Amino acid sequence: MIRIISAVIAMLALTAATASAQDFPEDLGPEIGAQLPHALELEDQSGAVRGLDDLSGENGLVLLFNRSLDWCPYCQNQTITINESASDIRARGYKIAVVTYDPVETLALFAERRDIDIALLSDPDSAAIDAFGLRNEEYADNPKVYGVPHPVVFVVSPDGKIQAKLYEESYKDRPAIEAILDEIDTLG
């Protein structure tokens, strides 16, 4: 009986993993080489409107789309980790910005609590998220979280061309900082 139950559980897990993989978009967001589909004029955690010109470093911008810095521990961890590695990214001529659907007040609170000094951008209507084609439609029936993006990291040139993008299949997994730095190094 135990073997049969184990086999059924394994089969269900495989079916769930396959269904999950089939629901995941094959490619997220704009293609590499495309221009940014949105002007990125969004308010940061201090309420200042920020655009690509002041968000970019000499070589460009590392732009992360995250679900929420209010309730998503994976997004919080990724943001804290990239903030801790900001000097490595800045040394390569890039600045960093994180886009979420959170309101400015939520971003300000998170930045203050976690000593975040990278730009946190508020997209409460998911306009940029939609322009990038990143809205996670899995949450269409849940108004509280509908509007969150699939988490993606873009490397963008100062003139707004997408040079690279990194993402994982599950929102629980995020590209490691080493992978982001390696990608930047291949562009240099």
MINU-736268 format. One line per field, with one value per atom (N, C-alpha, C): residue number from 1; atom name; x, y, z. Coordinates in nm, 3 decimals, m for minus. Layout:
lumlo	(NUM / ...)
fifi	(CA / ...)
c1	(X / ...)
c2	(Y / ...)
c3	(Z / ...)
***
This chain:
lumlo	(1 / 1 / 1 / 2 / 2 / 2 / 3 / 3 / 3 / 4 / 4 / 4 / 5 / 5 / 5 / 6 / 6 / 6 / 7 / 7 / 7 / 8 / 8 / 8 / 9 / 9 / 9 / 10 / 10 / 10 / 11 / 11 / 11 / 12 / 12 / 12 / 13 / 13 / 13 / 14 / 14 / 14 / 15 / 15 / 15 / 16 / 16 / 16 / 17 / 17 / 17 / 18 / 18 / 18 / 19 / 19 / 19 / 20 / 20 / 20 / 21 / 21 / 21 / 22 / 22 / 22 / 23 / 23 / 23 / 24 / 24 / 24 / 25 / 25 / 25 / 26 / 26 / 26 / 27 / 27 / 27 / 28 / 28 / 28 / 29 / 29 / 29 / 30 / 30 / 30 / 31 / 31 / 31 / 32 / 32 / 32 / 33 / 33 / 33 / 34 / 34 / 34 / 35 / 35 / 35 / 36 / 36 / 36 / 37 / 37 / 37 / 38 / 38 / 38 / 39 / 39 / 39 / 40 / 40 / 40 / 41 / 41 / 41 / 42 / 42 / 42 / 43 / 43 / 43 / 44 / 44 / 44 / 45 / 45 / 45 / 46 / 46 / 46 / 47 / 47 / 47 / 48 / 48 / 48 / 49 / 49 / 49 / 50 / 50 / 50 / 51 / 51 / 51 / 52 / 52 / 52 / 53 / 53 / 53 / 54 / 54 / 54 / 55 / 55 / 55 / 56 / 56 / 56 / 57 / 57 / 57 / 58 / 58 / 58 / 59 / 59 / 59 / 60 / 60 / 60 / 61 / 61 / 61 / 62 / 62 / 62 / 63 / 63 / 63 / 64 / 64 / 64 / 65 / 65 / 65 / 66 / 66 / 66 / 67 / 67 / 67 / 68 / 68 / 68 / 69 / 69 / 69 / 70 / 70 / 70 / 71 / 71 / 71 / 72 / 72 / 72 / 73 / 73 / 73 / 74 / 74 / 74 / 75 / 75 / 75 / 76 / 76 / 76 / 77 / 77 / 77 / 78 / 78 / 78 / 79 / 79 / 79 / 80 / 80 / 80 / 81 / 81 / 81 / 82 / 82 / 82 / 83 / 83 / 83 / 84 / 84 / 84 / 85 / 85 / 85 / 86 / 86 / 86 / 87 / 87 / 87 / 88 / 88 / 88 / 89 / 89 / 89 / 90 / 90 / 90 / 91 / 91 / 91 / 92 / 92 / 92 / 93 / 93 / 93 / 94 / 94 / 94 / 95 / 95 / 95 / 96 / 96 / 96 / 97 / 97 / 97 / 98 / 98 / 98 / 99 / 99 / 99 / 100 / 100 / 100 / 101 / 101 / 101 / 102 / 102 / 102 / 103 / 103 / 103 / 104 / 104 / 104 / 105 / 105 / 105 / 106 / 106 / 106 / 107 / 107 / 107 / 108 / 108 / 108 / 109 / 109 / 109 / 110 / 110 / 110 / 111 / 111 / 111 / 112 / 112 / 112 / 113 / 113 / 113 / 114 / 114 / 114 / 115 / 115 / 115 / 116 / 116 / 116 / 117 / 117 / 117 / 118 / 118 / 118 / 119 / 119 / 119 / 120 / 120 / 120 / 121 / 121 / 121 / 122 / 122 / 122 / 123 / 123 / 123 / 124 / 124 / 124 / 125 / 125 / 125 / 126 / 126 / 126 / 127 / 127 / 127 / 128 / 128 / 128 / 129 / 129 / 129 / 130 / 130 / 130 / 131 / 131 / 131 / 132 / 132 / 132 / 133 / 133 / 133 / 134 / 134 / 134 / 135 / 135 / 135 / 136 / 136 / 136 / 137 / 137 / 137 / 138 / 138 / 138 / 139 / 139 / 139 / 140 / 140 / 140 / 141 / 141 / 141 / 142 / 142 / 142 / 143 / 143 / 143 / 144 / 144 / 144 / 145 / 145 / 145 / 146 / 146 / 146 / 147 / 147 / 147 / 148 / 148 / 148 / 149 / 149 / 149 / 150 / 150 / 150 / 151 / 151 / 151 / 152 / 152 / 152 / 153 / 153 / 153 / 154 / 154 / 154 / 155 / 155 / 155 / 156 / 156 / 156 / 157 / 157 / 157 / 158 / 158 / 158 / 159 / 159 / 159 / 160 / 160 / 160 / 161 / 161 / 161 / 162 / 162 / 162 / 163 / 163 / 163 / 164 / 164 / 164 / 165 / 165 / 165 / 166 / 166 / 166 / 167 / 167 / 167 / 168 / 168 / 168 / 169 / 169 / 169 / 170 / 170 / 170 / 171 / 171 / 171 / 172 / 172 / 172 / 173 / 173 / 173 / 174 / 174 / 174 / 175 / 175 / 175 / 176 / 176 / 176 / 177 / 177 / 177 / 178 / 178 / 178 / 179 / 179 / 179 / 180 / 180 / 180 / 181 / 181 / 181 / 182 / 182 / 182 / 183 / 183 / 183 / 184 / 184 / 184 / 185 / 185 / 185 / 186 / 186 / 186 / 187 / 187 / 187 / 188 / 188 / 188)
fifi	(N / CA / C / N / CA / C / N / CA / C / N / CA / C / N / CA / C / N / CA / C / N / CA / C / N / CA / C / N / CA / C / N / CA / C / N / CA / C / N / CA / C / N / CA / C / N / CA / C / N / CA / C / N / CA / C / N / CA / C / N / CA / C / N / CA / C / N / CA / C / N / CA / C / N / CA / C / N / CA / C / N / CA / C / N / CA / C / N / CA / C / N / CA / C / N / CA / C / N / CA / C / N / CA / C / N / CA / C / N / CA / C / N / CA / C / N / CA / C / N / CA / C / N / CA / C / N / CA / C / N / CA / C / N / CA / C / N / CA / C / N / CA / C / N / CA / C / N / CA / C / N / CA / C / N / CA / C / N / CA / C / N / CA / C / N / CA / C / N / CA / C / N / CA / C / N / CA / C / N / CA / C / N / CA / C / N / CA / C / N / CA / C / N / CA / C / N / CA / C / N / CA / C / N / CA / C / N / CA / C / N / CA / C / N / CA / C / N / CA / C / N / CA / C / N / CA / C / N / CA / C / N / CA / C / N / CA / C / N / CA / C / N / CA / C / N / CA / C / N / CA / C / N / CA / C / N / CA / C / N / CA / C / N / CA / C / N / CA / C / N / CA / C / N / CA / C / N / CA / C / N / CA / C / N / CA / C / N / CA / C / N / CA / C / N / CA / C / N / CA / C / N / CA / C / N / CA / C / N / CA / C / N / CA / C / N / CA / C / N / CA / C / N / CA / C / N / CA / C / N / CA / C / N / CA / C / N / CA / C / N / CA / C / N / CA / C / N / CA / C / N / CA / C / N / CA / C / N / CA / C / N / CA / C / N / CA / C / N / CA / C / N / CA / C / N / CA / C / N / CA / C / N / CA / C / N / CA / C / N / CA / C / N / CA / C / N / CA / C / N / CA / C / N / CA / C / N / CA / C / N / CA / C / N / CA / C / N / CA / C / N / CA / C / N / CA / C / N / CA / C / N / CA / C / N / CA / C / N / CA / C / N / CA / C / N / CA / C / N / CA / C / N / CA / C / N / CA / C / N / CA / C / N / CA / C / N / CA / C / N / CA / C / N / CA / C / N / CA / C / N / CA / C / N / CA / C / N / CA / C / N / CA / C / N / CA / C / N / CA / C / N / CA / C / N / CA / C / N / CA / C / N / CA / C / N / CA / C / N / CA / C / N / CA / C / N / CA / C / N / CA / C / N / CA / C / N / CA / C / N / CA / C / N / CA / C / N / CA / C / N / CA / C / N / CA / C / N / CA / C / N / CA / C / N / CA / C / N / CA / C / N / CA / C / N / CA / C / N / CA / C / N / CA / C / N / CA / C / N / CA / C / N / CA / C / N / CA / C / N / CA / C / N / CA / C / N / CA / C / N / CA / C / N / CA / C / N / CA / C / N / CA / C / N / CA / C / N / CA / C / N / CA / C / N / CA / C / N / CA / C / N / CA / C / N / CA / C / N / CA / C / N / CA / C / N / CA / C)
c1	(0.082 / 0.000 / 0.087 / 0.195 / 0.283 / 0.346 / 0.387 / 0.446 / 0.346 / 0.222 / 0.119 / 0.096 / 0.088 / 0.068 / 0.187 / 0.309 / 0.428 / 0.428 / 0.390 / 0.384 / 0.279 / 0.164 / 0.059 / 0.107 / 0.172 / 0.224 / 0.329 / 0.418 / 0.520 / 0.456 / 0.352 / 0.284 / 0.213 / 0.150 / 0.083 / 0.184 / 0.298 / 0.402 / 0.453 / 0.473 / 0.519 / 0.415 / 0.288 / 0.179 / 0.173 / 0.185 / 0.180 / 0.299 / 0.417 / 0.535 / 0.522 / 0.469 / 0.449 / 0.346 / 0.235 / 0.132 / 0.188 / 0.267 / 0.326 / 0.421 / 0.502 / 0.595 / 0.520 / 0.407 / 0.330 / 0.263 / 0.228 / 0.165 / 0.265 / 0.393 / 0.496 / 0.528 / 0.531 / 0.566 / 0.706 / 0.721 / 0.850 / 0.955 / 0.914 / 1.006 / 0.933 / 0.997 / 0.935 / 0.986 / 0.895 / 0.931 / 0.986 / 1.030 / 1.084 / 1.209 / 1.234 / 1.352 / 1.479 / 1.588 / 1.719 / 1.743 / 1.789 / 1.810 / 1.697 / 1.582 / 1.468 / 1.488 / 1.420 / 1.417 / 1.319 / 1.343 / 1.249 / 1.109 / 1.009 / 0.873 / 0.800 / 0.868 / 0.805 / 0.909 / 0.867 / 0.959 / 1.022 / 0.970 / 1.020 / 1.018 / 0.916 / 0.900 / 0.809 / 0.873 / 0.802 / 0.856 / 0.773 / 0.816 / 0.902 / 1.009 / 1.092 / 1.044 / 1.118 / 1.077 / 1.070 / 1.130 / 1.121 / 1.012 / 0.945 / 0.839 / 0.888 / 1.018 / 1.073 / 1.046 / 1.007 / 0.987 / 1.124 / 1.148 / 1.277 / 1.258 / 1.352 / 1.350 / 1.482 / 1.489 / 1.608 / 1.735 / 1.726 / 1.845 / 1.913 / 1.833 / 1.897 / 1.909 / 1.842 / 1.855 / 1.979 / 2.026 / 2.136 / 2.271 / 2.363 / 2.503 / 2.568 / 2.699 / 2.774 / 2.746 / 2.736 / 2.714 / 2.570 / 2.485 / 2.345 / 2.282 / 2.180 / 2.094 / 2.065 / 2.073 / 2.024 / 1.884 / 1.784 / 1.643 / 1.574 / 1.529 / 1.461 / 1.311 / 1.232 / 1.088 / 1.060 / 1.000 / 0.969 / 0.821 / 0.772 / 0.630 / 0.589 / 0.647 / 0.611 / 0.718 / 0.752 / 0.844 / 0.767 / 0.636 / 0.550 / 0.533 / 0.498 / 0.459 / 0.536 / 0.621 / 0.693 / 0.834 / 0.859 / 0.992 / 1.101 / 1.067 / 1.166 / 1.211 / 1.116 / 1.146 / 1.227 / 1.187 / 1.260 / 1.404 / 1.423 / 1.558 / 1.641 / 1.582 / 1.655 / 1.696 / 1.607 / 1.637 / 1.746 / 1.739 / 1.843 / 1.977 / 1.977 / 2.102 / 2.162 / 2.080 / 2.136 / 2.181 / 2.112 / 2.155 / 2.292 / 2.313 / 2.443 / 2.554 / 2.518 / 2.617 / 2.620 / 2.553 / 2.544 / 2.680 / 2.776 / 2.908 / 2.975 / 2.955 / 3.011 / 2.948 / 2.819 / 2.748 / 2.785 / 2.790 / 2.827 / 2.970 / 3.060 / 3.199 / 3.208 / 3.107 / 3.102 / 3.030 / 2.991 / 2.928 / 2.777 / 2.714 / 2.569 / 2.507 / 2.386 / 2.307 / 2.199 / 2.120 / 2.020 / 1.886 / 1.778 / 1.643 / 1.555 / 1.461 / 1.366 / 1.225 / 1.147 / 1.009 / 0.915 / 0.818 / 0.712 / 0.579 / 0.472 / 0.341 / 0.307 / 0.399 / 0.377 / 0.367 / 0.288 / 0.284 / 0.415 / 0.440 / 0.562 / 0.582 / 0.475 / 0.487 / 0.542 / 0.500 / 0.549 / 0.698 / 0.737 / 0.878 / 0.964 / 0.912 / 0.987 / 1.008 / 0.906 / 0.916 / 1.017 / 1.009 / 1.103 / 1.246 / 1.267 / 1.401 / 1.457 / 1.372 / 1.417 / 1.450 / 1.361 / 1.382 / 1.505 / 1.532 / 1.639 / 1.763 / 1.765 / 1.878 / 1.911 / 1.810 / 1.823 / 1.856 / 1.961 / 1.995 / 1.986 / 1.938 / 1.913 / 1.772 / 1.744 / 1.613 / 1.506 / 1.400 / 1.282 / 1.171 / 1.116 / 1.020 / 0.880 / 0.785 / 0.646 / 0.568 / 0.504 / 0.420 / 0.283 / 0.208 / 0.085 / m0.025 / m0.023 / m0.124 / m0.071 / 0.052 / 0.119 / 0.134 / 0.146 / 0.162 / 0.293 / 0.403 / 0.532 / 0.534 / 0.479 / 0.472 / 0.399 / 0.287 / 0.211 / 0.286 / 0.351 / 0.426 / 0.538 / 0.597 / 0.703 / 0.646 / 0.513 / 0.450 / 0.480 / 0.492 / 0.535 / 0.425 / 0.305 / 0.199 / 0.174 / 0.170 / 0.144 / m0.007 / m0.060 / m0.205 / m0.259 / m0.171 / m0.213 / m0.300 / m0.286 / m0.357 / m0.476 / m0.528 / m0.639 / m0.761 / m0.782 / m0.899 / m0.872 / m0.754 / m0.719 / m0.683 / m0.778 / m0.752 / m0.637 / m0.609 / m0.501 / m0.364 / m0.343 / m0.212 / m0.212 / m0.330 / m0.333 / m0.259 / m0.165 / m0.080 / 0.066 / 0.095 / 0.235 / 0.299 / 0.428 / 0.498 / 0.562 / 0.596 / 0.691 / 0.824 / 0.901 / 1.029 / 1.131 / 1.187 / 1.285 / 1.391 / 1.514 / 1.623 / 1.662 / 1.660 / 1.705 / 1.833 / 1.924 / 2.039 / 2.012 / 2.009 / 1.966 / 2.079 / 2.102 / 2.203 / 2.151 / 2.240 / 2.195 / 2.094 / 2.095 / 1.999 / 1.871 / 1.855 / 1.730 / 1.720 / 1.830 / 1.827 / 1.847 / 1.763 / 1.776 / 1.894 / 1.994 / 2.116 / 2.114 / 2.041 / 2.035 / 1.913 / 1.866 / 1.760 / 1.783 / 1.750 / 1.768 / 1.643 / 1.600 / 1.486 / 1.486 / 1.410 / 1.392 / 1.246 / 1.218 / 1.081 / 0.988 / 1.039 / 0.957 / 0.987 / 0.884 / 0.905 / 0.988 / 0.999 / 1.078 / 1.228 / 1.263 / 1.404 / 1.436 / 1.552 / 1.595 / 1.738 / 1.772 / 1.910 / 2.007 / 2.112 / 2.213 / 2.287 / 2.335 / 2.410 / 2.530 / 2.591 / 2.705 / 2.664 / 2.545 / 2.495 / 2.473 / 2.422 / 2.400 / 2.535 / 2.630 / 2.763 / 2.831 / 2.819 / 2.876 / 2.815 / 2.684 / 2.616 / 2.665 / 2.678 / 2.731 / 2.873 / 2.955 / 3.094 / 3.103 / 3.010 / 3.015 / 2.979 / 2.908 / 2.870 / 2.983 / 3.072 / 3.177 / 3.280)
c2	(m0.119 / 0.000 / 0.126 / 0.126 / 0.243 / 0.271 / 0.166 / 0.187 / 0.248 / 0.204 / 0.259 / 0.406 / 0.440 / 0.580 / 0.663 / 0.611 / 0.684 / 0.706 / 0.605 / 0.618 / 0.721 / 0.722 / 0.819 / 0.959 / 0.977 / 1.108 / 1.155 / 1.067 / 1.103 / 1.143 / 1.069 / 1.099 / 1.235 / 1.263 / 1.392 / 1.506 / 1.486 / 1.589 / 1.617 / 1.512 / 1.528 / 1.601 / 1.566 / 1.631 / 1.778 / 1.811 / 1.951 / 2.028 / 1.968 / 2.036 / 2.060 / 1.963 / 1.977 / 2.085 / 2.084 / 2.186 / 2.324 / 2.335 / 2.463 / 2.512 / 2.422 / 2.460 / 2.501 / 2.436 / 2.471 / 2.607 / 2.646 / 2.775 / 2.889 / 2.861 / 2.964 / 3.010 / 3.141 / 3.189 / 3.144 / 3.109 / 3.062 / 3.173 / 3.295 / 3.408 / 3.525 / 3.590 / 3.700 / 3.834 / 3.924 / 4.061 / 4.080 / 4.202 / 4.237 / 4.157 / 4.143 / 4.069 / 4.148 / 4.075 / 4.140 / 4.215 / 4.337 / 4.423 / 4.523 / 4.498 / 4.589 / 4.713 / 4.819 / 4.940 / 4.919 / 4.988 / 4.981 / 5.017 / 4.940 / 4.967 / 5.072 / 5.129 / 5.223 / 5.328 / 5.451 / 5.560 / 5.549 / 5.463 / 5.444 / 5.573 / 5.649 / 5.767 / 5.728 / 5.685 / 5.634 / 5.702 / 5.709 / 5.767 / 5.667 / 5.719 / 5.634 / 5.639 / 5.574 / 5.564 / 5.698 / 5.803 / 5.935 / 6.021 / 5.966 / 6.040 / 6.118 / 6.114 / 6.183 / 6.101 / 6.170 / 6.102 / 6.077 / 5.952 / 5.911 / 5.855 / 5.887 / 5.836 / 5.769 / 5.714 / 5.638 / 5.722 / 5.852 / 5.936 / 5.942 / 5.962 / 5.972 / 5.837 / 5.734 / 5.601 / 5.527 / 5.563 / 5.491 / 5.541 / 5.447 / 5.481 / 5.502 / 5.516 / 5.538 / 5.429 / 5.303 / 5.191 / 5.143 / 5.191 / 5.152 / 5.128 / 5.043 / 5.020 / 4.871 / 4.823 / 4.690 / 4.713 / 4.667 / 4.694 / 4.565 / 4.559 / 4.441 / 4.468 / 4.373 / 4.376 / 4.274 / 4.319 / 4.232 / 4.239 / 4.134 / 4.124 / 4.228 / 4.225 / 4.319 / 4.321 / 4.441 / 4.453 / 4.463 / 4.454 / 4.455 / 4.314 / 4.218 / 4.085 / 3.968 / 3.992 / 3.881 / 3.866 / 3.763 / 3.747 / 3.721 / 3.661 / 3.635 / 3.766 / 3.857 / 3.989 / 4.072 / 4.065 / 4.137 / 4.090 / 3.959 / 3.903 / 3.942 / 3.934 / 3.970 / 4.118 / 4.204 / 4.346 / 4.376 / 4.313 / 4.330 / 4.282 / 4.167 / 4.110 / 4.199 / 4.248 / 4.333 / 4.467 / 4.517 / 4.640 / 4.621 / 4.504 / 4.474 / 4.462 / 4.429 / 4.414 / 4.535 / 4.642 / 4.761 / 4.817 / 4.813 / 4.868 / 4.791 / 4.659 / 4.578 / 4.614 / 4.642 / 4.678 / 4.820 / 4.911 / 5.050 / 5.058 / 4.975 / 4.974 / 4.937 / 4.870 / 4.832 / 4.937 / 5.049 / 5.158 / 5.150 / 5.068 / 5.052 / 5.099 / 5.150 / 5.177 / 5.069 / 5.070 / 4.966 / 5.031 / 4.971 / 5.013 / 4.889 / 4.893 / 4.783 / 4.839 / 4.775 / 4.816 / 4.716 / 4.767 / 4.683 / 4.757 / 4.688 / 4.755 / 4.821 / 4.817 / 4.876 / 5.028 / 5.089 / 5.236 / 5.291 / 5.420 / 5.487 / 5.469 / 5.480 / 5.470 / 5.335 / 5.229 / 5.095 / 5.084 / 5.139 / 5.136 / 5.217 / 5.332 / 5.416 / 5.344 / 5.278 / 5.204 / 5.090 / 5.015 / 4.905 / 4.958 / 5.066 / 5.124 / 5.169 / 5.229 / 5.277 / 5.161 / 5.061 / 4.947 / 4.865 / 4.854 / 4.766 / 4.842 / 4.974 / 5.057 / 5.039 / 5.052 / 5.035 / 5.170 / 5.174 / 5.300 / 5.294 / 5.183 / 5.176 / 5.230 / 5.264 / 5.319 / 5.211 / 5.237 / 5.151 / 5.229 / 5.175 / 5.247 / 5.191 / 5.281 / 5.245 / 5.246 / 5.135 / 5.121 / 5.069 / 5.150 / 5.101 / 5.062 / 5.118 / 5.081 / 4.974 / 4.929 / 4.826 / 4.869 / 4.998 / 5.049 / 5.002 / 5.016 / 4.969 / 4.818 / 4.754 / 4.607 / 4.556 / 4.619 / 4.579 / 4.612 / 4.729 / 4.767 / 4.667 / 4.613 / 4.513 / 4.373 / 4.358 / 4.227 / 4.130 / 4.179 / 4.095 / 4.063 / 4.118 / 4.092 / 3.943 / 3.896 / 3.755 / 3.733 / 3.677 / 3.658 / 3.548 / 3.475 / 3.370 / 3.428 / 3.556 / 3.620 / 3.704 / 3.680 / 3.759 / 3.759 / 3.652 / 3.643 / 3.695 / 3.751 / 3.799 / 3.947 / 4.037 / 4.180 / 4.233 / 4.169 / 4.217 / 4.205 / 4.100 / 4.079 / 4.089 / 4.108 / 4.120 / 4.248 / 4.233 / 4.345 / 4.318 / 4.211 / 4.179 / 4.123 / 4.152 / 4.099 / 3.964 / 3.894 / 3.785 / 3.852 / 3.802 / 3.865 / 3.845 / 3.956 / 3.954 / 4.060 / 4.033 / 4.129 / 4.164 / 4.294 / 4.342 / 4.422 / 4.410 / 4.499 / 4.588 / 4.719 / 4.817 / 4.916 / 4.947 / 5.047 / 5.187 / 5.286 / 5.422 / 5.479 / 5.427 / 5.476 / 5.392 / 5.301 / 5.227 / 5.097 / 5.043 / 4.914 / 4.802 / 4.699 / 4.584 / 4.499 / 4.489 / 4.415 / 4.272 / 4.247 / 4.112 / 4.103 / 3.980 / 3.957 / 3.822 / 3.818 / 3.696 / 3.673 / 3.548 / 3.512 / 3.362 / 3.321 / 3.180 / 3.144 / 3.017 / 2.972 / 2.996 / 2.983 / 3.002 / 3.137 / 3.205 / 3.332 / 3.314 / 3.192 / 3.165 / 3.164 / 3.144 / 3.140 / 3.269 / 3.327 / 3.452 / 3.434 / 3.502 / 3.494 / 3.540 / 3.466 / 3.500 / 3.626 / 3.700 / 3.822 / 3.791 / 3.675 / 3.636 / 3.624 / 3.571 / 3.559 / 3.696 / 3.789 / 3.926 / 3.991 / 3.977 / 4.035 / 3.971 / 3.839 / 3.771 / 3.825 / 3.845 / 3.896 / 4.036 / 4.121 / 4.256 / 4.249 / 4.161 / 4.149 / 4.105 / 4.022 / 3.981 / 4.097 / 4.196 / 4.311 / 4.413 / 4.412 / 4.514 / 4.498)
c3	(0.000 / 0.000 / 0.000 / 0.075 / 0.083 / m0.053 / m0.124 / m0.257 / m0.353 / m0.346 / m0.435 / m0.404 / m0.276 / m0.237 / m0.281 / m0.262 / m0.304 / m0.455 / m0.530 / m0.675 / m0.716 / m0.649 / m0.680 / m0.647 / m0.532 / m0.493 / m0.594 / m0.635 / m0.733 / m0.866 / m0.907 / m1.031 / m1.023 / m0.910 / m0.891 / m0.892 / m0.829 / m0.827 / m0.967 / m1.045 / m1.183 / m1.265 / m1.249 / m1.321 / m1.284 / m1.156 / m1.111 / m1.166 / m1.166 / m1.219 / m1.368 / m1.439 / m1.583 / m1.612 / m1.539 / m1.560 / m1.529 / m1.421 / m1.384 / m1.494 / m1.547 / m1.653 / m1.779 / m1.807 / m1.926 / m1.910 / m1.786 / m1.762 / m1.764 / m1.747 / m1.742 / m1.883 / m1.906 / m2.040 / m2.080 / m2.205 / m2.253 / m2.246 / m2.277 / m2.273 / m2.209 / m2.116 / m2.044 / m2.093 / m2.116 / m2.148 / m2.287 / m2.312 / m2.444 / m2.477 / m2.605 / m2.652 / m2.625 / m2.612 / m2.602 / m2.733 / m2.721 / m2.837 / m2.859 / m2.797 / m2.811 / m2.724 / m2.763 / m2.680 / m2.566 / m2.455 / m2.343 / m2.392 / m2.356 / m2.402 / m2.318 / m2.220 / m2.127 / m2.089 / m2.073 / m2.042 / m1.904 / m1.819 / m1.683 / m1.603 / m1.618 / m1.534 / m1.419 / m1.311 / m1.194 / m1.069 / m0.967 / m0.840 / m0.764 / m0.703 / m0.620 / m0.475 / m0.386 / m0.246 / m0.175 / m0.232 / m0.170 / m0.234 / m0.337 / m0.405 / m0.526 / m0.556 / m0.672 / m0.798 / m0.907 / m1.034 / m1.097 / m1.132 / m1.187 / m1.327 / m1.415 / m1.551 / m1.585 / m1.703 / m1.744 / m1.736 / m1.772 / m1.771 / m1.635 / m1.529 / m1.398 / m1.327 / m1.377 / m1.317 / m1.368 / m1.488 / m1.551 / m1.503 / m1.495 / m1.474 / m1.609 / m1.610 / m1.734 / m1.837 / m1.791 / m1.883 / m1.888 / m1.795 / m1.802 / m1.667 / m1.670 / m1.555 / m1.539 / m1.417 / m1.383 / m1.327 / m1.400 / m1.369 / m1.330 / m1.205 / m1.154 / m1.144 / m1.187 / m1.162 / m1.053 / m0.945 / m0.832 / m0.800 / m0.740 / m0.705 / m0.602 / m0.484 / m0.378 / m0.270 / m0.226 / m0.113 / 0.019 / 0.009 / 0.128 / 0.182 / 0.096 / 0.144 / 0.082 / m0.016 / m0.082 / m0.025 / 0.055 / 0.116 / 0.011 / m0.101 / m0.206 / m0.270 / m0.291 / m0.346 / m0.246 / m0.121 / m0.017 / m0.011 / m0.010 / m0.003 / m0.125 / m0.244 / m0.365 / m0.361 / m0.316 / m0.310 / m0.207 / m0.093 / 0.009 / m0.044 / m0.110 / m0.163 / m0.271 / m0.363 / m0.470 / m0.414 / m0.312 / m0.247 / m0.182 / m0.121 / m0.058 / m0.162 / m0.286 / m0.394 / m0.485 / m0.446 / m0.531 / m0.568 / m0.476 / m0.508 / m0.621 / m0.626 / m0.735 / m0.869 / m0.867 / m0.989 / m1.031 / m0.935 / m0.966 / m1.017 / m0.966 / m1.012 / m1.159 / m1.209 / m1.350 / m1.435 / m1.373 / m1.447 / m1.458 / m1.374 / m1.377 / m1.246 / m1.254 / m1.136 / m1.129 / m1.021 / m0.998 / m0.964 / m1.016 / m0.980 / m0.972 / m0.877 / m0.857 / m0.877 / m0.963 / m0.988 / m0.922 / m0.844 / m0.788 / m0.804 / m0.778 / m0.783 / m0.650 / m0.555 / m0.423 / m0.431 / m0.342 / m0.335 / m0.278 / m0.303 / m0.258 / m0.108 / m0.030 / 0.115 / 0.159 / 0.093 / 0.124 / 0.091 / m0.023 / m0.063 / 0.033 / 0.076 / 0.170 / 0.302 / 0.350 / 0.476 / 0.463 / 0.353 / 0.332 / 0.324 / 0.248 / 0.234 / 0.368 / 0.448 / 0.579 / 0.672 / 0.679 / 0.767 / 0.730 / 0.600 / 0.551 / 0.503 / 0.522 / 0.482 / 0.334 / 0.251 / 0.106 / 0.044 / m0.038 / m0.103 / m0.255 / m0.309 / m0.453 / m0.479 / m0.603 / m0.638 / m0.634 / m0.558 / m0.555 / m0.623 / m0.731 / m0.813 / m0.797 / m0.778 / m0.756 / m0.888 / m0.917 / m1.037 / m0.993 / m0.915 / m0.851 / m0.949 / m1.068 / m1.169 / m1.265 / m1.241 / m1.323 / m1.469 / m1.493 / m1.631 / m1.692 / m1.618 / m1.669 / m1.676 / m1.574 / m1.572 / m1.696 / m1.731 / m1.850 / m1.979 / m1.982 / m2.102 / m2.131 / m2.026 / m2.041 / m2.065 / m2.056 / m2.075 / m1.963 / m1.841 / m1.729 / m1.629 / m1.647 / m1.549 / m1.537 / m1.414 / m1.389 / m1.386 / m1.493 / m1.509 / m1.419 / m1.354 / m1.261 / m1.149 / m1.123 / m1.012 / m1.056 / m1.175 / m1.229 / m1.137 / m1.062 / m0.974 / m0.833 / m0.809 / m0.675 / m0.683 / m0.656 / m0.671 / m0.585 / m0.472 / m0.386 / m0.454 / m0.529 / m0.590 / m0.743 / m0.802 / m0.948 / m0.988 / m1.074 / m1.115 / m1.086 / m1.010 / m0.983 / m1.110 / m1.128 / m1.245 / m1.215 / m1.321 / m1.308 / m1.275 / m1.180 / m1.148 / m1.261 / m1.307 / m1.416 / m1.386 / m1.425 / m1.417 / m1.561 / m1.593 / m1.723 / m1.704 / m1.799 / m1.806 / m1.926 / m1.901 / m2.000 / m2.027 / m2.153 / m2.189 / m2.155 / m2.148 / m2.115 / m2.215 / m2.338 / m2.438 / m2.442 / m2.346 / m2.332 / m2.408 / m2.454 / m2.523 / m2.423 / m2.432 / m2.344 / m2.391 / m2.304 / m2.338 / m2.289 / m2.182 / m2.125 / m2.036 / m2.012 / m1.915 / m1.850 / m1.722 / m1.644 / m1.562 / m1.557 / m1.472 / m1.452 / m1.353 / m1.322 / m1.344 / m1.352 / m1.378 / m1.260 / m1.139 / m1.020 / m0.957 / m0.908 / m0.840 / m0.713 / m0.665 / m0.544 / m0.573 / m0.698 / m0.738 / m0.813 / m0.781 / m0.845 / m0.895 / m1.004 / m1.052 / m0.942 / m0.923 / m0.823 / m0.865 / m0.768 / m0.798 / m0.887 / m0.867 / m0.951 / m1.097 / m1.122 / m1.261 / m1.322 / m1.242 / m1.292 / m1.323 / m1.232 / m1.256 / m1.376 / m1.391 / m1.507 / m1.637 / m1.636 / m1.755 / m1.788 / m1.687 / m1.709 / m1.763 / m1.708 / m1.752 / m1.897 / m1.944 / m2.085 / m2.179 / m2.126 / m2.208 / m2.219 / m2.120 / m2.111 / m2.216)
***
